Amino acid sequence: MKYLDSEKNILYIIKYGAIIPVLLFSFIITNIFIEQKKQDLEKEIQTQKTNYLNQNKKIIKNEISNVFNLINDEIKKSEDILKELIKDKVYEAHKVATTLYNEELNDKNNIPLRTKKHIFETIKHALTGMTYNNGRGYFFIDDINGVKILQPFNKEFEGKNLFEYEDVKGYKFVKKIAETIKNKTETYDKYYWYKPNSKEKAFEKISFYKYFEPMNAAIGTGEYLVDFEEYLKKKILEWIRKIKYGENGYIFIYDENGVCLSHINKEYIGVNKINLQNKEGKYLIKDLLSFTKNNKEGYLHYFSSYYNNNDSSEKISYLKLFEKWNWTVGTGFYLDKLNNEIKQREKELTKNNELVINKILTISIIITFLLIAISFYISNIIANKFNQYKINIENETAKTIEKEKLLVQQSKMAVMGEMIGNIAHQWKQPLSLISMSNTLIKLNKENEGLNTEEEISEAINNIDNSVIHLTTTIDDFRNFFNPNKQMTYFSIEATLEKTFKLVSSEFKNSNIEIVKNISNTCISGYQNELLQVFINIIKNAKDEFTKIENNLQKHYLFIDTREEEDKVIIKIKDNIGGIKESLINDIFKPYFTTKKDKGGTGIGLYMSKQIIENMNGELKVSNVNFNYRGIAYKGAEFTITLPKNTDI
């Protein structure tokens, strides 16, 4: 840092030092911009890829969703059609039965031409011969008690009471028939029943019942859903095979065994592809079926061949399991198109990026030269200002030093009146001794032989010692009021002893006992000014003691010094009761005083703090509680911390 001690070097740095930061700043900013553009390029490519994938994923998912919606709609719509079909058939059978019954009535007396039993046999015979749906569909008749009156394809049930009969799901559908008869209404129902010639397995069936009043029974029919679904599956698959979207988008479907049900390549339809392998040797269709079995639906990334050639490419498909029929339904898109588009876009972006970087470099160079020129111009202005400020600071520093000297002297003068009283008190005894010795000599001169030679010599010695004491006292006070500062190496103990000599008379008159615990420690600094600090603090304590009237408490002033590493700590405390908390933070402020009525100036403690800080030290004050000789006290404690070696 010695280089900076030279004003010439500082001015040189001000003028030319900014150029390097400007160049460095320009280099960093330019590289940041270039790196940012590269990152932007990578982000844009990645964004394009992500957008392409997300967009196409959304398309294929929507296509599968549409297919499922349409399948479900078709199933629901087909079920409604089936219901209408069986309802119409029951209405047709009901009409036939009604017609046959009415034909057997006597028009005049409304008397049957034949017995009811014979009429009902005719109706049963007629309905037995009425079939539909290539012979699958038939009609049945149940009475209100659950007895099967007609069951043409399951004759073993005719005449049996099936009121409590349960299907494989535990549903008592015969009760539903009896309820329909009781309410004289019509209704749909679903239950499990056996197909003709098949008693081992029951199939879900949808039926319709209608009340037939002459027999107090219900005529019904139904259709097995499994039979109707086969017809429905063929219809739906024919419709799905026609779906095309985009350029080459299509829907593929495989059943749980791996048989292809729908594909853009008609040669695949009806063929079992479970053992089809892709170029990686994986069983493609088996993996698709396993994926939907475990996940129900989702995206799958794999390698697949194009439908119109043997080329293989990455493909993403959306697969979904149609659980009702265990169909794996899917569609997808190939990634080679994406890769080609990204490569083309990357070329375009890279080219544009190079143009932008070249522009950035050009602009950066121009801005750098402009910044250097501006920096050089501003540096010259700063250098001139620096010189001017230097002159102003030197002038202000000189003024401040003078002001500080005046304040220090003013602080000393503020206590001069009291100190003169101290001088008078300290001179009283030696002056009295001089007067007495002089009188003795005078009397001996007038009356020769009145005193012995020893008495006369003692009187002369007393006069000499008293003169020396007076001279020493004058020197002590003259040194205290001397405004010049000279740095010396001095003893803390000796400085405190000088302080006690200067204020001793006041303390004796105020009945204040000084309790000392002082170590003989030396420091370098301004002894005369430190002496002033001690006097200011001790006199303030004395003034506070004199404010206390009729107080039987003993007055103490404690002075302790100790060394701590490279520091000297001096503590001065009293037992007056401490400083008011509302005032303790203000006592070091200039012109703050609590003794205005007694001529207080408020600069003593302020100057004391300035003196200690100028010696690289610290002056603090706090209220403390302590015990002395078994008695508890409270007082103000001033702590002075000074370095042993002060480099001022």
C-alpha positions as CSV (number, residue, x, y, z in Angstrom):
1,M,0.0,0.0,0.0
2,K,3.1,2.3,0.0
3,Y,2.4,3.0,-3.6
4,L,-0.8,4.9,-2.6
5,D,1.1,7.1,-0.1
6,S,2.2,9.2,-3.0
7,E,-0.3,11.8,-4.2
8,K,1.3,11.6,-7.7
9,N,0.5,7.9,-7.8
10,I,-3.1,8.5,-6.6
11,L,-3.7,11.1,-9.3
12,Y,-2.2,8.7,-11.9
13,I,-4.6,6.0,-10.7
14,I,-7.5,8.5,-10.9
15,K,-6.6,9.5,-14.5
16,Y,-5.8,6.1,-16.0
17,G,-7.0,3.5,-13.5
18,A,-10.5,3.5,-14.9
19,I,-9.5,2.3,-18.3
20,I,-8.7,-1.2,-17.1
21,P,-12.0,-1.6,-15.3
22,V,-13.8,-0.3,-18.4
23,L,-12.0,-2.8,-20.6
24,L,-12.6,-5.6,-18.1
25,F,-16.3,-4.6,-17.8
26,S,-16.7,-4.5,-21.5
27,F,-15.1,-7.9,-22.0
28,I,-17.2,-9.4,-19.2
29,I,-20.5,-7.9,-20.5
30,T,-19.7,-8.9,-24.1
31,N,-19.0,-12.5,-23.1
32,I,-22.1,-12.5,-21.0
33,F,-24.2,-11.4,-24.0
34,I,-22.5,-14.0,-26.3
35,E,-23.0,-16.8,-23.7
36,Q,-26.6,-15.7,-23.2
37,K,-27.2,-15.9,-27.0
38,K,-25.8,-19.4,-27.0
39,Q,-28.0,-20.4,-24.1
40,D,-31.0,-18.8,-25.9
41,L,-30.2,-20.8,-29.0
42,E,-30.1,-24.0,-26.9
43,K,-33.2,-23.1,-25.1
44,E,-35.1,-22.2,-28.3
45,I,-34.0,-25.6,-29.9
46,Q,-35.1,-27.4,-26.7
47,T,-38.3,-25.4,-26.6
48,Q,-39.1,-26.2,-30.2
49,K,-38.5,-29.9,-29.5
50,T,-40.6,-29.7,-26.3
51,N,-43.4,-27.9,-28.1
52,Y,-43.4,-30.3,-31.0
53,L,-43.5,-33.3,-28.6
54,N,-46.2,-31.7,-26.4
55,Q,-48.3,-30.6,-29.4
56,N,-48.2,-34.0,-31.0
57,K,-48.7,-35.8,-27.6
58,K,-51.8,-33.7,-27.1
59,I,-53.0,-34.5,-30.6
60,I,-52.7,-38.3,-30.3
61,K,-54.1,-38.2,-26.8
62,N,-57.1,-36.2,-28.0
63,E,-57.6,-38.7,-30.9
64,I,-57.7,-41.6,-28.5
65,S,-60.0,-39.7,-26.2
66,N,-62.3,-39.0,-29.2
67,V,-62.2,-42.7,-30.2
68,F,-63.1,-43.7,-26.6
69,N,-65.9,-41.2,-26.4
70,L,-67.3,-42.3,-29.7
71,I,-67.1,-46.0,-28.7
72,N,-68.9,-45.3,-25.5
73,D,-71.5,-43.2,-27.2
74,E,-72.0,-45.9,-29.8
75,I,-72.4,-48.5,-27.0
76,K,-74.8,-46.4,-25.2
77,K,-76.7,-45.5,-28.3
78,S,-76.7,-49.1,-29.4
79,E,-78.1,-50.2,-26.1
80,D,-80.9,-47.7,-26.5
81,I,-81.5,-49.1,-30.0
82,L,-81.5,-52.6,-28.5
83,K,-84.0,-51.5,-25.9
84,E,-86.3,-50.0,-28.5
85,L,-86.0,-53.2,-30.6
86,I,-87.0,-55.6,-27.8
87,K,-89.7,-53.2,-26.7
88,D,-91.2,-53.2,-30.2
89,K,-91.0,-57.0,-30.3
90,V,-92.9,-57.3,-27.0
91,Y,-95.5,-54.8,-28.2
92,E,-95.8,-56.9,-31.4
93,A,-96.2,-60.1,-29.3
94,H,-98.6,-58.4,-27.0
95,K,-100.8,-57.2,-29.9
96,V,-100.8,-60.8,-31.3
97,A,-101.9,-62.2,-27.9
98,T,-104.6,-59.5,-27.5
99,T,-105.9,-60.2,-31.0
100,L,-106.1,-63.9,-30.5
101,Y,-107.9,-63.4,-27.1
102,N,-110.4,-61.0,-28.6
103,E,-111.2,-63.2,-31.5
104,E,-112.4,-66.0,-29.2
105,L,-115.0,-63.7,-27.4
106,N,-118.8,-63.7,-28.3
107,D,-119.5,-60.3,-29.7
108,K,-123.1,-60.1,-28.2
109,N,-122.7,-61.5,-24.8
110,N,-118.9,-61.3,-24.4
111,I,-118.8,-65.0,-23.6
112,P,-115.7,-67.0,-24.7
113,L,-116.4,-69.4,-27.6
114,R,-113.8,-71.7,-26.1
115,T,-112.3,-72.1,-22.6
116,K,-109.7,-69.8,-21.4
117,K,-107.2,-72.6,-21.1
118,H,-107.7,-73.4,-24.8
119,I,-107.3,-69.6,-25.6
120,F,-104.1,-69.4,-23.6
121,E,-102.7,-72.5,-25.3
122,T,-103.4,-70.8,-28.6
123,I,-101.5,-67.7,-27.5
124,K,-98.6,-69.7,-26.2
125,H,-98.4,-71.6,-29.5
126,A,-98.5,-68.5,-31.5
127,L,-95.7,-66.7,-29.4
128,T,-93.6,-69.9,-29.5
129,G,-93.4,-69.6,-33.3
130,M,-92.5,-65.9,-33.2
131,T,-88.7,-65.6,-33.3
132,Y,-86.3,-62.8,-34.5
133,N,-82.6,-62.0,-34.8
134,N,-81.9,-65.1,-36.8
135,G,-83.8,-67.3,-34.3
136,R,-82.0,-66.0,-31.2
137,G,-84.9,-63.9,-30.0
138,Y,-87.9,-65.5,-28.3
139,F,-90.9,-64.5,-26.1
140,F,-91.7,-65.7,-22.5
141,I,-94.7,-65.4,-20.2
142,D,-94.6,-65.3,-16.4
143,D,-97.6,-65.1,-14.0
144,I,-97.8,-62.9,-10.8
145,N,-96.7,-65.8,-8.7
146,G,-93.4,-66.3,-10.6
147,V,-94.5,-69.4,-12.5
148,K,-93.0,-69.7,-16.0
149,I,-96.1,-70.1,-18.3
150,L,-94.0,-69.9,-21.5
151,Q,-90.3,-70.6,-22.0
152,P,-90.0,-71.9,-25.6
153,F,-86.2,-72.5,-25.6
154,N,-85.9,-73.7,-22.0
155,K,-88.9,-76.1,-21.7
156,E,-87.6,-77.5,-18.4
157,F,-88.5,-74.2,-16.7
158,E,-92.2,-74.1,-17.9
159,G,-94.6,-74.7,-15.0
160,K,-92.0,-74.1,-12.4
161,N,-92.2,-71.4,-9.7
162,L,-89.0,-69.3,-10.0
163,F,-90.2,-66.4,-7.7
164,E,-87.1,-66.8,-5.4
165,Y,-84.7,-67.7,-8.3
166,E,-81.4,-65.8,-8.2
167,D,-79.1,-65.3,-11.2
168,V,-75.3,-65.6,-10.9
169,K,-75.1,-62.2,-9.3
170,G,-77.7,-63.0,-6.7
171,Y,-80.4,-60.8,-8.4
172,K,-84.0,-62.1,-8.1
173,F,-85.3,-60.8,-11.4
174,V,-88.5,-62.9,-11.3
175,K,-89.7,-60.7,-8.5
176,K,-89.3,-57.7,-10.9
177,I,-91.6,-59.5,-13.4
178,A,-94.2,-60.1,-10.6
179,E,-93.9,-56.5,-9.5
180,T,-94.6,-55.4,-13.1
181,I,-97.8,-57.6,-13.2
182,K,-98.9,-56.3,-9.9
183,N,-98.5,-52.6,-11.0
184,K,-100.1,-53.4,-14.4
185,T,-97.2,-51.6,-16.2
186,E,-94.1,-52.3,-18.3
187,T,-90.4,-52.1,-17.6
188,Y,-86.8,-52.9,-18.6
189,D,-84.5,-55.2,-16.6
190,K,-81.0,-56.6,-16.7
191,Y,-80.0,-60.0,-15.3
192,Y,-77.9,-63.1,-16.1
193,W,-79.7,-66.1,-17.9
194,Y,-78.7,-69.2,-19.8
195,K,-78.6,-69.3,-23.6
196,P,-80.6,-72.1,-25.3
197,N,-78.6,-75.4,-25.3
198,S,-76.1,-73.9,-22.8
199,K,-76.7,-74.5,-19.1
200,E,-73.1,-74.2,-18.0
201,K,-72.6,-70.4,-18.2
202,A,-75.1,-67.5,-17.7
203,F,-74.8,-64.4,-19.8
204,E,-75.9,-60.8,-19.2
205,K,-79.3,-60.1,-20.8
206,I,-81.5,-57.0,-21.2
207,S,-85.2,-57.7,-21.2
208,F,-88.5,-55.9,-21.4
209,Y,-91.8,-57.0,-19.7
210,K,-95.4,-55.8,-20.5
211,Y,-98.5,-56.6,-18.5
212,F,-101.1,-58.8,-20.3
213,E,-104.4,-58.4,-18.5
214,P,-106.4,-61.4,-19.8
215,M,-103.9,-63.8,-18.3
216,N,-102.8,-61.5,-15.4
217,A,-99.3,-62.2,-16.6
218,A,-96.4,-60.5,-18.3
219,I,-95.2,-61.0,-21.8
220,G,-91.4,-60.4,-22.2
221,T,-88.4,-60.9,-24.4
222,G,-84.7,-60.1,-24.2
223,E,-81.3,-60.1,-25.9
224,Y,-78.0,-61.3,-24.7
225,L,-75.6,-58.4,-24.6
226,V,-72.6,-60.6,-25.7
227,D,-74.5,-61.5,-28.9
228,F,-75.3,-57.9,-29.6
229,E,-71.8,-56.7,-28.7
230,E,-70.2,-58.9,-31.4
231,Y,-72.4,-57.1,-33.9
232,L,-71.5,-53.8,-32.3
233,K,-67.8,-54.5,-32.3
234,K,-67.7,-55.2,-36.0
235,K,-69.6,-52.0,-36.7
236,I,-67.3,-49.9,-34.5
237,L,-64.1,-51.5,-35.9
238,E,-65.3,-50.7,-39.5
239,W,-65.8,-47.1,-38.5
240,I,-62.4,-46.8,-36.6
241,R,-60.5,-48.2,-39.6
242,K,-61.7,-45.3,-41.6
243,I,-60.3,-42.7,-39.2
244,K,-57.3,-40.7,-40.6
245,Y,-55.8,-37.5,-39.3
246,G,-52.7,-35.4,-40.2
247,E,-50.4,-36.8,-42.9
248,N,-50.2,-40.4,-41.8
249,G,-52.1,-40.6,-38.5
250,Y,-54.3,-43.7,-37.9
251,I,-55.7,-45.7,-35.0
252,F,-54.5,-49.2,-34.2
253,I,-56.2,-51.8,-32.0
254,Y,-55.1,-55.1,-30.6
255,D,-57.1,-57.5,-28.5
256,E,-55.7,-59.2,-25.3
257,N,-54.2,-62.0,-27.3
258,G,-52.3,-59.8,-29.7
259,V,-54.7,-60.1,-32.7
260,C,-54.8,-56.9,-34.8
261,L,-58.3,-55.6,-35.0
262,S,-57.6,-52.2,-36.7
263,H,-54.7,-50.9,-38.6
264,I,-53.9,-48.7,-41.6
265,N,-52.3,-51.8,-43.3
266,K,-55.3,-54.1,-44.1
267,E,-53.0,-57.1,-44.3
268,Y,-52.4,-56.9,-40.5
269,I,-56.1,-57.1,-39.6
270,G,-57.0,-60.5,-38.1
271,V,-53.3,-61.5,-37.8
272,N,-51.8,-62.4,-34.4
273,K,-48.8,-60.1,-33.9
274,I,-47.9,-61.1,-30.4
275,N,-44.4,-62.4,-31.6
276,L,-43.6,-59.3,-33.7
277,Q,-40.1,-58.0,-33.0
278,N,-38.6,-54.6,-33.7
279,K,-35.0,-53.9,-34.7
280,E,-33.9,-53.9,-31.1
281,G,-35.3,-57.5,-30.7
282,K,-38.1,-56.5,-28.4
283,Y,-41.6,-58.0,-28.8
284,L,-43.4,-54.8,-29.7
285,I,-47.1,-55.9,-29.5
286,K,-46.4,-57.8,-26.3
287,D,-44.9,-54.7,-24.7
288,L,-47.8,-52.6,-25.8
289,L,-50.3,-55.0,-24.2
290,S,-48.2,-55.3,-21.1
291,F,-48.0,-51.5,-20.8
292,T,-51.8,-51.0,-21.0
293,K,-52.4,-53.9,-18.6
294,N,-50.2,-52.3,-16.0
295,N,-50.9,-48.6,-16.6
296,K,-54.3,-48.5,-18.2
297,E,-53.2,-45.5,-20.3
298,G,-50.2,-43.4,-21.1
299,Y,-47.4,-42.5,-23.5
300,L,-44.9,-45.2,-24.7
301,H,-41.6,-44.5,-26.4
302,Y,-40.3,-47.3,-28.7
303,F,-38.9,-48.2,-32.1
304,S,-41.4,-49.1,-34.8
305,S,-41.4,-49.8,-38.5
306,Y,-43.3,-47.6,-40.9
307,Y,-46.5,-49.3,-42.1
308,N,-45.5,-48.9,-45.8
309,N,-41.8,-50.0,-45.6
310,N,-39.3,-51.8,-43.4
311,D,-37.5,-48.6,-42.2
312,S,-37.6,-48.2,-38.4
313,S,-37.7,-45.0,-36.4
314,E,-38.4,-43.8,-32.9
315,K,-42.1,-43.5,-32.2
316,I,-44.2,-42.1,-29.3
317,S,-47.7,-43.6,-29.0
318,Y,-50.5,-42.9,-26.6
319,L,-52.1,-46.2,-25.5
320,K,-55.3,-46.8,-23.6
321,L,-57.0,-49.9,-22.5
322,F,-60.7,-50.3,-23.3
323,E,-61.4,-52.5,-20.3
324,K,-64.9,-53.6,-21.4
325,W,-63.5,-55.5,-24.3
326,N,-59.8,-55.7,-23.3
327,W,-58.8,-53.7,-26.4
328,T,-55.5,-51.9,-26.5
329,V,-56.3,-48.7,-28.5
330,G,-53.5,-46.5,-29.7
331,T,-52.0,-44.0,-32.1
332,G,-48.6,-42.3,-32.4
333,F,-46.1,-40.2,-34.3
334,Y,-42.5,-40.8,-35.5
335,L,-39.7,-38.6,-34.3
336,D,-37.6,-38.5,-37.5
337,K,-39.7,-35.6,-38.7
338,L,-39.0,-33.8,-35.5
339,N,-35.3,-34.4,-35.8
340,N,-35.2,-33.2,-39.4
341,E,-37.1,-30.0,-38.5
342,I,-34.8,-29.4,-35.5
343,K,-31.7,-29.8,-37.6
344,Q,-33.0,-27.3,-40.2
345,R,-34.1,-24.9,-37.5
346,E,-30.8,-25.2,-35.7
347,K,-29.0,-24.2,-38.9
348,E,-31.2,-21.1,-39.2
349,L,-30.8,-20.2,-35.6
350,T,-27.0,-20.7,-35.6
351,K,-26.7,-18.5,-38.6
352,N,-28.8,-15.8,-37.0
353,N,-26.9,-16.2,-33.8
354,E,-23.6,-15.6,-35.5
355,L,-24.9,-12.4,-37.0
356,V,-26.2,-11.2,-33.7
357,I,-22.8,-12.0,-32.0
358,N,-21.0,-10.1,-34.7
359,K,-23.2,-7.1,-34.0
360,I,-22.7,-7.4,-30.3
361,L,-18.9,-7.4,-30.8
362,T,-19.1,-4.4,-33.0
363,I,-21.3,-2.5,-30.6
364,S,-19.2,-3.6,-27.7
365,I,-16.0,-2.2,-29.3
366,I,-17.7,1.1,-30.1
367,I,-19.2,1.4,-26.5
368,T,-15.8,0.4,-25.0
369,F,-14.0,3.3,-26.8
370,L,-16.7,5.7,-25.8
371,L,-16.5,4.6,-22.2
372,I,-12.7,4.9,-22.2
373,A,-13.1,8.5,-23.6
374,I,-15.7,9.4,-21.1
375,S,-13.7,7.8,-18.3
376,F,-10.6,9.7,-19.2
377,Y,-12.6,13.0,-19.3
378,I,-14.2,12.3,-16.0
379,S,-10.9,11.2,-14.5
380,N,-9.4,14.5,-15.4
381,I,-12.3,16.3,-13.8
382,I,-11.9,14.2,-10.6
383,A,-8.2,14.8,-10.5
384,N,-8.7,18.5,-10.6
385,K,-11.4,18.3,-8.0
386,F,-9.0,16.1,-5.9
387,N,-6.3,18.8,-6.0
388,Q,-8.8,21.4,-5.0
389,Y,-10.3,19.3,-2.2
390,K,-6.7,18.6,-1.0
391,I,-6.1,22.3,-0.7
392,N,-9.5,22.8,1.1
393,I,-8.9,19.9,3.4
394,E,-5.4,21.2,4.4
395,N,-7.0,24.6,5.2
396,E,-9.8,23.0,7.1
397,T,-7.5,20.7,9.0
398,A,-5.4,23.7,10.1
399,K,-8.5,25.5,11.2
400,T,-9.7,22.4,13.1
401,I,-6.4,22.0,14.8
402,E,-6.5,25.5,16.0
403,K,-10.1,25.1,17.1
404,E,-9.2,22.0,19.0
405,K,-6.3,23.8,20.7
406,L,-8.7,26.6,21.7
407,L,-11.3,24.1,23.0
408,V,-8.6,22.3,25.1
409,Q,-7.4,25.6,26.4
410,Q,-10.9,26.7,27.0
411,S,-11.6,23.5,28.9
412,K,-8.5,24.2,31.0
413,M,-9.5,27.8,31.6
414,A,-13.0,26.7,32.7
415,V,-11.4,25.1,35.8
416,M,-8.7,27.8,36.3
417,G,-10.7,29.6,39.0
418,E,-10.9,26.5,41.1
419,M,-7.3,25.6,40.4
420,I,-6.1,29.1,41.5
421,G,-7.9,28.3,44.8
422,N,-5.9,25.1,45.0
423,I,-2.7,27.1,44.4
424,A,-3.5,29.5,47.2
425,H,-4.2,26.6,49.5
426,Q,-1.0,24.8,48.7
427,W,1.0,28.0,49.1
428,K,-0.5,28.9,52.5
429,Q,1.6,26.5,54.5
430,P,5.0,27.2,52.9
431,L,4.4,30.9,53.0
432,S,3.5,30.7,56.7
433,L,6.7,28.7,57.3
434,I,8.8,31.3,55.4
435,S,7.2,34.1,57.4
436,M,7.9,32.4,60.7
437,S,11.5,31.6,59.7
438,N,12.0,35.2,58.5
439,T,10.6,36.5,61.8
440,L,13.0,34.2,63.8
441,I,16.0,35.6,61.8
442,K,14.9,39.2,62.2
443,L,14.4,38.8,66.0
444,N,17.8,37.1,66.2
445,K,19.4,40.1,64.4
446,E,17.7,42.6,66.7
447,N,18.6,40.5,69.8
448,E,21.8,38.9,69.0
449,G,22.2,35.5,70.7
450,L,18.5,35.1,71.1
451,N,18.5,31.9,68.9
452,T,21.1,29.2,68.5
453,E,23.0,28.7,65.2
454,E,21.1,25.5,64.7
455,E,17.8,27.2,64.9
456,I,18.9,29.9,62.5
457,S,20.2,27.2,60.0
458,E,16.9,25.3,60.3
459,A,15.0,28.6,59.6
460,I,17.1,29.2,56.5
461,N,16.6,25.6,55.3
462,N,12.8,26.0,55.9
463,I,12.8,29.1,53.7
464,D,14.8,27.2,51.0
465,N,12.5,24.2,51.0
466,S,9.4,26.3,51.0
467,V,10.7,28.3,48.0
468,I,11.4,25.0,46.2
469,H,7.8,23.7,47.1
470,L,6.4,27.0,45.8
471,T,8.4,26.7,42.6
472,T,7.3,23.1,42.0
473,T,3.7,24.0,42.5
474,I,4.0,26.9,40.0
475,D,5.7,24.5,37.5
476,D,2.9,21.9,37.9
477,F,0.2,24.4,37.2
478,R,2.1,26.1,34.4
479,N,2.6,22.7,32.7
480,F,-1.1,22.0,33.0
481,F,-2.1,25.2,31.3
482,N,0.5,24.9,28.6
483,P,-1.4,24.7,25.2
484,N,1.4,23.0,23.3
485,K,1.2,19.2,22.7
486,Q,4.3,17.1,22.9
487,M,4.2,13.3,22.7
488,T,6.2,11.5,25.4
489,Y,6.6,8.2,27.1
490,F,5.2,8.5,30.6
491,S,3.9,6.6,33.6
492,I,0.2,6.3,34.3
493,E,0.9,6.2,38.0
494,A,3.0,9.4,37.9
495,T,0.3,11.2,35.8
496,L,-2.4,10.2,38.4
497,E,-0.1,11.4,41.2
498,K,0.2,14.8,39.5
499,T,-3.6,14.8,39.2
500,F,-4.0,14.2,43.0
501,K,-1.5,17.0,43.8
502,L,-3.5,19.4,41.7
503,V,-6.9,18.6,43.3
504,S,-5.8,17.3,46.7
505,S,-6.8,20.5,48.6
506,E,-10.4,20.3,47.1
507,F,-10.7,16.7,48.1
508,K,-9.5,17.3,51.6
509,N,-12.1,20.1,52.1
510,S,-14.8,17.8,50.6
511,N,-14.0,14.9,52.9
512,I,-13.5,12.5,49.9
513,E,-11.3,9.4,50.3
514,I,-9.5,8.3,47.2
515,V,-9.1,4.5,47.0
516,K,-6.2,3.6,44.7
517,N,-5.3,0.3,42.9
518,I,-2.8,1.6,40.5
519,S,-0.1,-0.4,38.6
520,N,3.0,1.2,37.3
521,T,2.3,1.1,33.6
522,C,3.9,3.3,30.9
523,I,2.4,4.4,27.6
524,S,3.4,6.8,24.8
525,G,1.1,9.8,24.2
526,Y,0.2,13.2,25.4
527,Q,0.6,13.2,29.2
528,N,-0.6,16.8,29.7
529,E,-3.8,16.1,27.9
530,L,-4.4,12.8,29.7
531,L,-3.9,14.8,32.9
532,Q,-6.6,17.1,31.8
533,V,-9.0,14.1,31.3
534,F,-8.3,12.8,34.8
535,I,-8.9,16.2,36.3
536,N,-12.2,16.6,34.4
537,I,-13.6,13.2,35.5
538,I,-12.4,13.6,39.1
539,K,-13.6,17.2,39.5
540,N,-17.1,16.2,38.1
541,A,-17.2,13.5,40.8
542,K,-16.2,16.1,43.5
543,D,-18.9,18.5,42.3
544,E,-21.5,15.7,42.6
545,F,-20.3,14.9,46.1
546,T,-20.6,18.6,47.2
547,K,-24.3,18.6,46.0
548,I,-25.1,16.0,48.7
549,E,-26.2,17.7,51.9
550,N,-26.4,16.0,55.4
551,N,-25.5,12.6,53.9
552,L,-23.8,10.4,56.5
553,Q,-22.6,8.0,53.7
554,K,-18.8,8.0,53.3
555,H,-17.6,9.5,50.1
556,Y,-15.2,7.4,48.0
557,L,-13.5,7.8,44.6
558,F,-12.0,4.5,43.3
559,I,-9.2,4.5,40.8
560,D,-8.1,1.2,39.3
561,T,-5.6,0.5,36.5
562,R,-4.7,-2.8,34.9
563,E,-2.9,-4.1,31.8
564,E,-4.7,-6.3,29.3
565,E,-2.5,-7.6,26.4
566,D,-1.4,-4.5,24.5
567,K,-3.9,-2.2,26.3
568,V,-4.1,-0.2,29.5
569,I,-7.6,0.0,31.2
570,I,-8.2,2.8,33.7
571,K,-11.5,2.8,35.7
572,I,-12.6,5.8,37.8
573,K,-15.9,5.3,39.8
574,D,-17.7,6.9,42.7
575,N,-20.4,6.0,45.1
576,I,-22.7,9.0,44.5
577,G,-25.6,6.9,43.1
578,G,-25.0,7.0,39.4
579,I,-26.0,9.2,36.5
580,K,-29.7,9.5,35.5
581,E,-30.6,7.1,32.7
582,S,-32.2,9.9,30.8
583,L,-28.9,11.8,30.8
584,I,-26.2,9.1,30.5
585,N,-26.2,9.1,26.7
586,D,-25.8,12.9,26.5
587,I,-22.9,13.6,28.9
588,F,-20.3,13.5,26.1
589,K,-22.1,15.9,23.9
590,P,-20.6,19.3,23.5
591,Y,-22.0,22.1,25.7
592,F,-24.2,19.6,27.6
593,T,-24.0,20.4,31.4
594,T,-26.1,20.0,34.5
595,K,-24.2,22.9,36.2
596,K,-25.4,25.9,34.3
597,D,-26.3,27.7,37.5
598,K,-22.7,27.3,38.7
599,G,-21.1,28.4,35.4
600,G,-20.7,24.9,33.8
601,T,-19.5,25.1,30.2
602,G,-20.4,21.5,29.0
603,I,-17.1,21.0,27.2
604,G,-15.1,19.2,29.8
605,L,-16.3,15.6,29.2
606,Y,-16.7,16.3,25.4
607,M,-13.0,17.3,25.2
608,S,-12.0,14.4,27.4
609,K,-13.6,12.0,24.9
610,Q,-11.9,13.7,22.0
611,I,-8.5,13.6,23.7
612,I,-8.8,9.8,24.4
613,E,-10.0,9.1,20.9
614,N,-7.1,11.1,19.4
615,M,-4.8,8.8,21.4
616,N,-6.5,5.8,19.6
617,G,-8.4,5.0,22.8
618,E,-11.9,4.8,24.1
619,L,-13.8,6.5,26.9
620,K,-17.1,5.1,28.1
621,V,-19.4,5.6,31.1
622,S,-21.9,3.3,32.8
623,N,-23.8,2.9,36.1
624,V,-22.5,0.1,38.3
625,N,-23.5,-1.6,41.6
626,F,-20.6,-2.8,43.8
627,N,-19.6,-3.6,47.4
628,Y,-16.9,-2.0,49.5
629,R,-16.1,-3.0,53.0
630,G,-19.3,-5.0,53.3
631,I,-21.5,-2.1,52.1
632,A,-23.4,-2.0,48.8
633,Y,-23.0,1.1,46.6
634,K,-24.1,2.4,43.3
635,G,-22.2,5.0,41.2
636,A,-20.9,6.2,37.8
637,E,-17.9,4.4,36.4
638,F,-15.7,6.0,33.7
639,T,-13.6,3.5,31.7
640,I,-10.6,4.7,29.8
641,T,-8.9,2.2,27.4
642,L,-5.6,3.2,25.8
643,P,-3.0,1.3,23.7
644,K,0.4,1.0,25.3
645,N,2.1,2.3,22.2
646,T,0.1,5.1,20.5
647,D,1.1,5.7,16.9
648,I,-0.3,9.2,16.4
